[in-house]
Amino acid sequence: QGQLVESGGGLVQPGGSLRLSCVASGSDRPLPTMGWFRQAPGMQRSLVAAISSGGTIDYADSVQGRFTISRDGAKNTIFLQMDSLKPEDTAVYYCRSGLNAAIWYSSWGQGTQVTVSS
């Protein structure tokens, strides 16, 4: 099974922006679906955004209009552009691959911390 490595997290003020990256190794074919999850302290891990190899995109209601997921299919790399960040976006962000937005099967990466605070 391949490995997923996230990067790009950091500390940002409310209203600011960050861009996360995730590179998946171990597959020479486009992965069917890749996505971003996040987990805040004391909360369950939840799906933030997903993108299929065909370009179908799903967003959680809480990030719709503020976050943009994109993909370099040839490299099995995805990005998450996060704009208008809010303190409630503070979490560890993980990427994962799967069949579709409801079926995920890769192992978890190590995650990248995003902190939104003034």
DSSP file (Angstrom, degrees, kcal/mol; ACC not computed):
  #  RESIDUE AA STRUCTURE BP1 BP2  ACC     N-H-->O    O-->H-N    N-H-->O    O-->H-N    TCO  KAPPA ALPHA  PHI   PSI    X-CA   Y-CA   Z-CA
    1    1 A Q              0   0    0      0, 0.0    25,-0.1     0, 0.0    26,-0.1   0.000 360.0 360.0 360.0 142.8    0.0    0.0    0.0
    2    2 A G        -     0   0    0     24,-0.1   105,-0.4     1,-0.1     2,-0.4  -0.095 360.0-117.0 -76.6 175.7    1.3    3.4   -0.8
    3    3 A Q        -     0   0    0     22,-0.2    22,-3.0   103,-0.1     2,-0.4  -0.878  15.4-152.7-115.1 145.2    2.2    6.3    1.4
    4    4 A L  E     -A   24   0A   0     -2,-0.4     2,-0.5    20,-0.2   106,-0.4  -0.970   9.2-167.9-118.3 133.4    0.5    9.7    1.7
    5    5 A V  E     -A   23   0A   0     18,-2.1    18,-2.1    -2,-0.4     2,-0.3  -0.975   4.2-161.2-127.1 120.3    2.5   12.7    2.9
    6    6 A E  E     +A   22   0A   0     -2,-0.5     2,-0.3    16,-0.2    16,-0.2  -0.673  16.1 163.7 -97.5 152.7    0.8   16.0    3.8
    7    7 A S  E     +A   21   0A   0     14,-2.2    14,-2.7    -2,-0.3   105,-0.1  -0.975  37.5  70.4-155.8 165.5    2.5   19.4    4.0
    8    8 A G        +     0   0    0     -2,-0.3    11,-0.4     1,-0.2   104,-0.0   0.367  58.7 134.7 108.5  -3.9    1.7   23.1    4.1
    9    9 A G        +     0   0    0     12,-0.1     2,-0.3     9,-0.1   105,-0.3  -0.121  20.4 126.1 -70.5 174.1    0.1   23.6    7.5
   10   10 A G  E     -d  114   0B   0    103,-0.8   105,-2.8   102,-0.1     2,-0.5  -0.987  57.9 -53.0 166.5-168.0    1.0   26.4    9.9
   11   11 A L  E     +d  115   0B   0     -2,-0.3     2,-0.3   103,-0.2   105,-0.2  -0.871  53.1 167.2-102.5 130.6   -0.3   29.3   12.0
   12   12 A V  E     -d  116   0B   0    103,-2.7   105,-2.1    -2,-0.5     3,-0.1  -0.985  33.5-112.9-142.7 150.6   -2.4   31.9   10.3
   13   13 A Q    >   -     0   0    0     -2,-0.3     3,-2.4   103,-0.2    72,-0.2  -0.462  51.3 -80.5 -78.9 154.4   -4.6   34.7   11.5
   14   14 A P  T 3  S+     0   0    0      0, 0.0    72,-0.2     0, 0.0    -1,-0.1  -0.285 121.5  28.0 -53.5 137.5   -8.4   34.6   11.0
   15   15 A G  T 3  S+     0   0    0     70,-3.2    69,-0.6     1,-0.3    71,-0.1   0.276 100.5 117.2  90.0 -10.3   -9.2   35.6    7.4
   16   16 A G    <   -     0   0    0     -3,-2.4    69,-2.2    69,-0.2     2,-0.3  -0.069  56.8-122.2 -82.4-174.4   -5.9   34.4    6.1
   17   17 A S        +     0   0    0     66,-0.2     2,-0.3    67,-0.2    66,-0.2  -0.926  20.9 179.8-132.5 152.9   -5.1   31.6    3.7
   18   18 A L  E     - B   0  82A   0     64,-2.0    64,-3.4    -2,-0.3     2,-0.5  -0.975  16.4-145.8-144.8 155.2   -3.0   28.4    3.5
   19   19 A R  E     - B   0  81A   0    -11,-0.4     2,-0.3    -2,-0.3    62,-0.2  -0.978  15.0-161.5-127.1 119.4   -2.4   25.9    0.8
   20   20 A L  E     - B   0  80A   0     60,-2.5    60,-2.1    -2,-0.5     2,-0.3  -0.700   3.1-160.9 -97.7 150.3   -2.0   22.2    1.8
   21   21 A S  E     -AB   7  79A   0    -14,-2.7   -14,-2.2    -2,-0.3     2,-0.4  -0.958   6.3-170.8-128.4 149.3   -0.4   19.6   -0.4
   22   22 A C  E     -AB   6  78A   0     56,-2.2    56,-2.3    -2,-0.3     2,-0.5  -0.975   3.8-165.2-141.1 126.3   -0.6   15.8   -0.3
   23   23 A V  E     -AB   5  77A   0    -18,-2.1   -18,-2.1    -2,-0.4     2,-0.5  -0.949   6.3-158.0-113.0 127.1    1.5   13.4   -2.4
   24   24 A A  E     -A    4   0A   0     52,-2.3     2,-0.2    -2,-0.5   -20,-0.2  -0.896  12.0-170.9-104.8 128.9    0.5    9.8   -2.7
   25   25 A S        +     0   0    0    -22,-3.0   -22,-0.2    -2,-0.5     3,-0.1  -0.696  54.6  56.4-110.5 166.8    3.2    7.2   -3.6
   26   26 A G  S    S+     0   0    0     -2,-0.2     2,-0.4   -24,-0.2    -1,-0.1   0.477  84.7  88.7  96.7   2.7    3.0    3.6   -4.6
   27   27 A S        -     0   0    0     -3,-0.2    -1,-0.2     1,-0.1     4,-0.1  -0.996  48.3-168.1-135.8 132.9    0.7    3.8   -7.6
   28   28 A D  S    S+     0   0    0     -2,-0.4    -1,-0.1     2,-0.1    48,-0.0   0.315  77.2  68.2 -97.6   8.5    1.5    4.3  -11.2
   29   29 A R  S    S-     0   0    0     46,-0.0     2,-0.2    47,-0.0    -2,-0.0  -0.889 100.1 -89.1-120.5 154.8   -2.2    4.9  -12.0
   30   30 A P        -     0   0    0      0, 0.0    23,-0.1     0, 0.0    44,-0.1  -0.446  46.7-119.8 -61.1 128.9   -4.4    7.8  -11.0
   31   31 A L        -     0   0    0     42,-0.2     3,-0.1    -2,-0.2    68,-0.1  -0.485  19.1-124.3 -68.3 140.5   -6.1    7.0   -7.7
   32   32 A P  S    S+     0   0    0      0, 0.0    21,-2.6     0, 0.0     2,-0.3   0.910  86.7   0.3 -55.9 -47.5   -9.9    6.9   -8.1
   33   33 A T  E     -FE  52  98B   0     65,-1.5    65,-2.4    19,-0.3     2,-0.3  -0.999  60.8-173.8-144.6 141.5  -10.5    9.5   -5.3
   34   34 A M  E     +FE  51  97B   0     17,-2.4    17,-2.9    -2,-0.3     2,-0.3  -0.972  17.6 169.3-130.7 150.4   -8.3   11.5   -3.0
   35   35 A G  E     -FE  50  96B   0     61,-2.5    61,-1.9    -2,-0.3     2,-0.4  -0.964  30.8-115.4-156.1 170.3   -9.5   13.7   -0.2
   36   36 A W  E     -FE  49  95B   0     13,-3.0    12,-3.4    -2,-0.3    13,-1.6  -0.930  26.3-179.2-113.8 134.5   -8.8   15.8    2.8
   37   37 A F  E     -FE  47  94B   0     57,-3.4    57,-2.6    -2,-0.4     2,-0.3  -0.825   8.0-158.1-120.8 164.1  -10.0   15.1    6.3
   38   38 A R  E     -FE  46  93B   0      8,-2.2     8,-2.5    -2,-0.3     2,-0.4  -0.996   7.3-163.4-145.1 154.3   -9.5   17.0    9.5
   39   39 A Q  E     - E   0  92B   0     53,-2.1    53,-2.3    -2,-0.3     6,-0.2  -0.955   6.1-164.5-139.9 117.1   -9.6   16.3   13.2
   40   40 A A    >   -     0   0    0     -2,-0.4     3,-2.4     4,-0.4    51,-0.1  -0.606  47.2 -74.3 -91.6 159.0   -9.9   19.0   15.9
   41   41 A P  T 3  S+     0   0    0      0, 0.0    -1,-0.1     0, 0.0     3,-0.1  -0.296 120.2   6.9 -55.2 129.7   -9.1   18.2   19.6
   42   42 A G  T 3  S+     0   0    0      1,-0.3     2,-0.3    -3,-0.1    -3,-0.0   0.501 112.7 103.9  77.7   3.6  -11.9   16.2   21.1
   43   43 A M  S <  S-     0   0    0     -3,-2.4    -1,-0.3     1,-0.0     2,-0.2  -0.767  74.2-105.0-116.3 161.3  -13.7   15.8   17.8
   44   44 A Q        -     0   0    0     -2,-0.3    -4,-0.4    -3,-0.1     2,-0.3  -0.495  42.9 -98.9 -78.4 154.0  -14.1   13.0   15.3
   45   45 A R        -     0   0    0     -2,-0.2     2,-0.3    -6,-0.2    -6,-0.2  -0.555  50.4-173.8 -71.2 135.3  -12.1   13.0   12.0
   46   46 A S  E     -F   38   0B   0     -8,-2.5    -8,-2.2    -2,-0.3     2,-0.3  -0.946  28.4 -99.5-137.2 154.7  -14.4   14.3    9.2
   47   47 A L  E     +F   37   0B   0     -2,-0.3   -10,-0.3   -10,-0.2     3,-0.1  -0.525  32.3 175.3 -74.3 132.6  -14.3   14.7    5.5
   48   48 A V  E     -     0   0B   0    -12,-3.4    12,-2.6     1,-0.4     2,-0.3   0.813  64.8 -17.0-101.1 -49.0  -13.5   18.2    4.3
   49   49 A A  E     -FG  36  59B   0    -13,-1.6   -13,-3.0    10,-0.2    -1,-0.4  -0.986  55.4-165.5-160.0 149.5  -13.2   17.8    0.5
   50   50 A A  E     -FG  35  58B   0      8,-2.2     8,-2.1    -2,-0.3     2,-0.4  -0.984   0.4-168.0-140.1 150.0  -12.8   15.0   -2.0
   51   51 A I  E     -FG  34  57B   0    -17,-2.9   -17,-2.4    -2,-0.3     6,-0.2  -0.992  12.0-145.9-141.4 131.4  -11.9   14.9   -5.7
   52   52 A S  E >   -F   33   0B   0      4,-2.4     3,-1.5    -2,-0.4   -19,-0.3  -0.414  32.7-106.7 -89.1 168.5  -12.1   12.0   -8.1
   53   53 A S  T 3  S+     0   0    0    -21,-2.6   -20,-0.1     1,-0.3    -1,-0.1   0.756 123.2  54.9 -64.5 -23.1   -9.8   11.2  -11.0
   54   54 A G  T 3  S-     0   0    0    -22,-0.3    -1,-0.3     2,-0.1   -21,-0.1   0.480 124.5-102.8 -88.6  -3.3  -12.7   12.4  -13.2
   55   55 A G    <   +     0   0    0     -3,-1.5     2,-0.3     1,-0.3    -2,-0.1   0.479  67.4 150.5  98.5   3.1  -12.9   15.7  -11.5
   56   56 A T        -     0   0    0     -5,-0.0    -4,-2.4     1,-0.0     2,-0.4  -0.551  28.5-162.1 -70.0 131.6  -16.0   15.2   -9.4
   57   57 A I  E     -G   51   0B   0     -2,-0.3     2,-0.4    -6,-0.2    -6,-0.2  -0.938  14.9-173.7-123.4 138.2  -15.7   17.3   -6.2
   58   58 A D  E     -G   50   0B   0     -8,-2.1    -8,-2.2    -2,-0.4     2,-0.3  -0.987   6.5-170.5-126.9 140.6  -17.4   17.2   -2.9
   59   59 A Y  E     -G   49   0B   0     -2,-0.4   -10,-0.2   -10,-0.2     2,-0.2  -0.957  27.8-113.7-126.8 147.7  -17.1   19.7    0.0
   60   60 A A    >>  -     0   0    0    -12,-2.6     3,-1.6    -2,-0.3     4,-1.1  -0.529  34.3-118.1 -68.3 147.2  -18.3   19.7    3.6
   61   61 A D  T 34 S+     0   0    0      1,-0.3     3,-0.3     2,-0.2    -1,-0.1   0.844 111.3  63.3 -56.8 -34.1  -20.9   22.4    4.1
   62   62 A S  T 34 S+     0   0    0      1,-0.2    -1,-0.3     3,-0.0   -14,-0.1   0.683 112.9  32.1 -69.3 -17.4  -18.7   24.2    6.6
   63   63 A V  T X> S+     0   0    0     -3,-1.6     3,-2.5   -15,-0.2     4,-2.3   0.468  83.2 128.8-117.5  -5.3  -16.0   24.9    4.0
   64   64 A Q  T 3< S+     0   0    0     -4,-1.1     4,-0.1    -3,-0.3   -15,-0.0  -0.281  81.8  13.7 -54.7 129.5  -18.0   25.3    0.8
   65   65 A G  T 34 S+     0   0    0      2,-0.4    -1,-0.3     1,-0.1     3,-0.1   0.276 125.8  60.2  88.1 -12.1  -17.1   28.6   -0.9
   66   66 A R  T <4 S+     0   0    0     -3,-2.5    17,-2.1     1,-0.2     2,-0.3   0.688  97.7  53.3-115.0 -33.5  -13.9   29.0    1.2
   67   67 A F  E  <  -C   82   0A   0     -4,-2.3    -2,-0.4    15,-0.2     2,-0.4  -0.812  61.3-163.8-108.0 146.5  -11.8   26.0    0.4
   68   68 A T  E     -C   81   0A   0     13,-2.5    13,-3.0    -2,-0.3     2,-0.4  -0.984   4.1-158.5-131.7 122.7  -10.8   24.7   -3.0
   69   69 A I  E     +C   80   0A   0     -2,-0.4     2,-0.3    11,-0.2    11,-0.2  -0.803  18.0 171.5 -97.6 140.9   -9.5   21.2   -3.7
   70   70 A S  E     -C   79   0A   0      9,-1.8     9,-2.3    -2,-0.4     2,-0.4  -0.911  14.4-148.0-142.6 171.0   -7.5   20.5   -6.8
   71   71 A R  E     -C   78   0A   0     -2,-0.3     2,-0.8     7,-0.2     7,-0.2  -0.998  20.0-153.0-148.6 139.0   -5.5   17.6   -8.2
   72   72 A D  E >>> -C   77   0A   0      5,-3.1     5,-1.6    -2,-0.4     3,-1.3  -0.878  25.4-172.8-103.8  93.1   -2.5   16.9  -10.4
   73   73 A G  G >45S+     0   0    0     -2,-0.8     3,-0.9     1,-0.3   -42,-0.2   0.828  76.4  60.8 -61.5 -34.9   -3.7   13.5  -11.5
   74   74 A A  G 345S+     0   0    0      1,-0.3    -1,-0.3    -3,-0.1    -2,-0.0   0.783 116.6  33.1 -64.0 -25.2   -0.5   12.5  -13.3
   75   75 A K  G <45S-     0   0    0     -3,-1.3   -51,-0.4     2,-0.2    -1,-0.3   0.341 104.3-122.3-112.4   5.5    1.3   12.7  -10.0
   76   76 A N  T <<5 +     0   0    0     -3,-0.9   -52,-2.3    -4,-0.6     2,-0.4   0.937  66.0 141.1  47.7  50.9   -1.4   11.6   -7.6
   77   77 A T  E   < -BC  23  72A   0     -5,-1.6    -5,-3.1   -54,-0.2     2,-0.3  -0.975  32.1-169.3-122.7 134.8   -1.0   14.9   -5.8
   78   78 A I  E     -BC  22  71A   0    -56,-2.3   -56,-2.2    -2,-0.4     2,-0.3  -0.893   3.6-158.1-123.8 159.0   -3.8   17.0   -4.3
   79   79 A F  E     -BC  21  70A   0     -9,-2.3    -9,-1.8    -2,-0.3     2,-0.4  -0.926   7.5-155.1-130.7 153.5   -4.0   20.5   -2.9
   80   80 A L  E     -BC  20  69A   0    -60,-2.1   -60,-2.5    -2,-0.3     2,-0.7  -0.904   8.0-161.7-132.0 106.2   -6.3   22.3   -0.6
   81   81 A Q  E     -BC  19  68A   0    -13,-3.0   -13,-2.5    -2,-0.4     2,-0.6  -0.783  12.1-165.7 -85.8 118.6   -6.5   26.0   -1.0
   82   82 A M  E     +BC  18  67A   0    -64,-3.4   -64,-2.0    -2,-0.7     2,-0.3  -0.925  12.0 172.4-114.0 114.4   -8.0   27.4    2.2
   83   83 A D        +     0   0    0    -17,-2.1   -66,-0.2    -2,-0.6   -67,-0.2  -0.737  59.1  24.5-115.4 164.6   -9.2   31.0    2.2
   84   84 A S  S    S-     0   0    0    -69,-0.6    -1,-0.2    -2,-0.3   -68,-0.2   0.900  85.1-160.8  48.9  47.2  -11.1   33.1    4.7
   85   85 A L        -     0   0    0    -69,-2.2   -70,-3.2    -3,-0.2   -69,-0.2  -0.252   7.8-159.3 -64.6 145.5   -9.9   30.8    7.5
   86   86 A K    >   -     0   0    0    -72,-0.2     3,-2.4   -71,-0.1     4,-0.3  -0.848  32.2-109.3-121.0 156.6  -11.8   30.8   10.8
   87   87 A P  G >  S+     0   0    0      0, 0.0     3,-1.8     0, 0.0    29,-0.4   0.840 117.5  63.6 -54.4 -32.8  -10.6   29.7   14.2
   88   88 A E  G 3  S+     0   0    0      1,-0.3   -48,-0.0   -48,-0.0    -3,-0.0   0.560  88.4  69.5 -72.2  -5.7  -13.0   26.7   13.9
   89   89 A D  G <  S+     0   0    0     -3,-2.4    -1,-0.3    27,-0.1     2,-0.2   0.527  70.8 120.3 -82.9  -6.8  -10.9   25.5   11.0
   90   90 A T    <   +     0   0    0     -3,-1.8     2,-0.3    -4,-0.3    25,-0.2  -0.414  41.2 107.0 -61.4 124.8   -8.1   24.7   13.5
   91   91 A A  E    S- H   0 114B   0     23,-2.0    23,-2.8    -2,-0.2     2,-0.5  -0.968  75.5 -81.2-177.9 170.5   -7.3   21.0   13.2
   92   92 A V  E     -EH  39 113B   0    -53,-2.3   -53,-2.1    -2,-0.3     2,-0.5  -0.875  47.7-146.5 -90.0 128.8   -4.9   18.4   12.0
   93   93 A Y  E     -EH  38 112B   0     19,-2.9    19,-2.1    -2,-0.5     2,-0.3  -0.844  18.6-177.1-103.9 132.1   -5.5   17.9    8.3
   94   94 A Y  E     -E   37   0B   0    -57,-2.6   -57,-3.4    -2,-0.5     2,-0.3  -0.899  13.9-146.1-123.9 150.8   -5.0   14.5    6.7
   95   95 A C  E     +E   36   0B   0     -2,-0.3    14,-0.9   -59,-0.2     2,-0.3  -0.859  20.0 172.9-114.9 160.4   -5.3   13.2    3.2
   96   96 A R  E     -E   35   0B   0    -61,-1.9   -61,-2.5    -2,-0.3     2,-0.3  -0.980  21.9-133.5-156.4 158.6   -6.4    9.8    2.1
   97   97 A S  E     +E   34   0B   0     -2,-0.3     9,-2.0    10,-0.3     8,-1.7  -0.881  34.2 141.4-118.9 156.0   -7.3    7.9   -1.0
   98   98 A G  E     -EI  33 104B   0    -65,-2.4   -65,-1.5    -2,-0.3     6,-0.3  -0.908  59.6 -80.7-166.7-167.8  -10.3    5.7   -1.8
   99   99 A L  E    S-     0   0B   0      4,-1.8     2,-0.3    -2,-0.3     5,-0.1   0.898 100.3 -29.3 -81.0 -43.9  -12.9    4.5   -4.2
  100  100 A N  E >  S- I   0 103B   0      3,-1.4     3,-0.7   -67,-0.1    -1,-0.3  -0.870  83.3 -67.9-157.9-172.2  -15.2    7.5   -3.8
  101  101 A A  T 3  S+     0   0    0     -2,-0.3     3,-0.1     1,-0.2   -54,-0.1   0.597 131.9  41.7 -68.5  -8.9  -16.3   10.0   -1.2
  102  102 A A  T 3  S+     0   0    0      1,-0.2     2,-0.5     0, 0.0    -1,-0.2   0.599 109.9  57.9-109.7 -15.5  -17.9    7.3    0.8
  103  103 A I  E <   +I  100   0B   0     -3,-0.7    -4,-1.8     2,-0.0    -3,-1.4  -0.947  60.5 172.7-125.3 112.6  -15.4    4.5    0.6
  104  104 A W  E     +I   98   0B   0     -2,-0.5    -6,-0.3    -6,-0.3   -70,-0.0  -0.937   9.5 162.2-119.9 139.4  -11.8    5.1    1.8
  105  105 A Y        +     0   0    0     -8,-1.7    -7,-0.2    -2,-0.4    -1,-0.1   0.494  38.5 100.8-137.8  -5.3   -9.1    2.5    2.0
  106  106 A S  S    S-     0   0    0     -9,-2.0     2,-0.1     1,-0.1  -103,-0.1  -0.375  75.5-101.6 -78.5 164.1   -5.7    3.9    2.2
  107  107 A S        -     0   0    0   -105,-0.4   -10,-0.3     1,-0.1     2,-0.2  -0.358  46.0 -96.5 -72.1 165.2   -3.8    4.3    5.4
  108  108 A W        -     0   0    0    -12,-0.1   -12,-0.1     1,-0.1  -104,-0.1  -0.587  30.8-131.4 -84.4 146.0   -3.6    7.7    7.0
  109  109 A G        -     0   0    0    -14,-0.9  -104,-0.2    -2,-0.2    -1,-0.1  -0.152  36.1 -94.9 -77.2-174.2   -0.7   10.1    6.5
  110  110 A Q        -     0   0    0   -106,-0.4  -105,-0.1     1,-0.1   -16,-0.1   0.656  62.7-134.2 -81.6 -14.0    0.9   11.8    9.5
  111  111 A G        -     0   0    0    -16,-0.1     2,-0.4     1,-0.1   -17,-0.2   0.079   5.0-111.8  83.6 162.6   -1.2   14.9    9.0
  112  112 A T  E     - H   0  93B   0    -19,-2.1   -19,-2.9  -105,-0.1     2,-0.3  -0.998  26.5-122.5-136.6 132.8   -0.4   18.6    9.0
  113  113 A Q  E     - H   0  92B   0     -2,-0.4  -103,-0.8   -21,-0.2     2,-0.5  -0.559  22.5-170.7 -80.7 130.8   -1.4   21.0   11.8
  114  114 A V  E     -dH  10  91B   0    -23,-2.8   -23,-2.0    -2,-0.3     2,-0.5  -0.989   5.1-176.2-118.2 123.6   -3.4   24.1   10.8
  115  115 A T  E     -d   11   0B   0   -105,-2.8  -103,-2.7    -2,-0.5     2,-0.7  -0.979   8.8-167.7-124.1 123.1   -3.9   26.7   13.5
  116  116 A V  E     +d   12   0B   0     -2,-0.5     2,-0.3   -29,-0.4  -103,-0.2  -0.924  34.1 131.5-111.7 109.8   -6.1   29.8   13.0
  117  117 A S              0   0    0   -105,-2.1    -2,-0.1    -2,-0.7   -31,-0.0  -0.995 360.0 360.0-158.1 147.8   -5.6   32.3   15.7
  118  118 A S              0   0    0     -2,-0.3  -105,-0.1  -105,-0.2    -1,-0.1   0.417 360.0 360.0 -94.2 360.0   -4.9   35.9   16.3
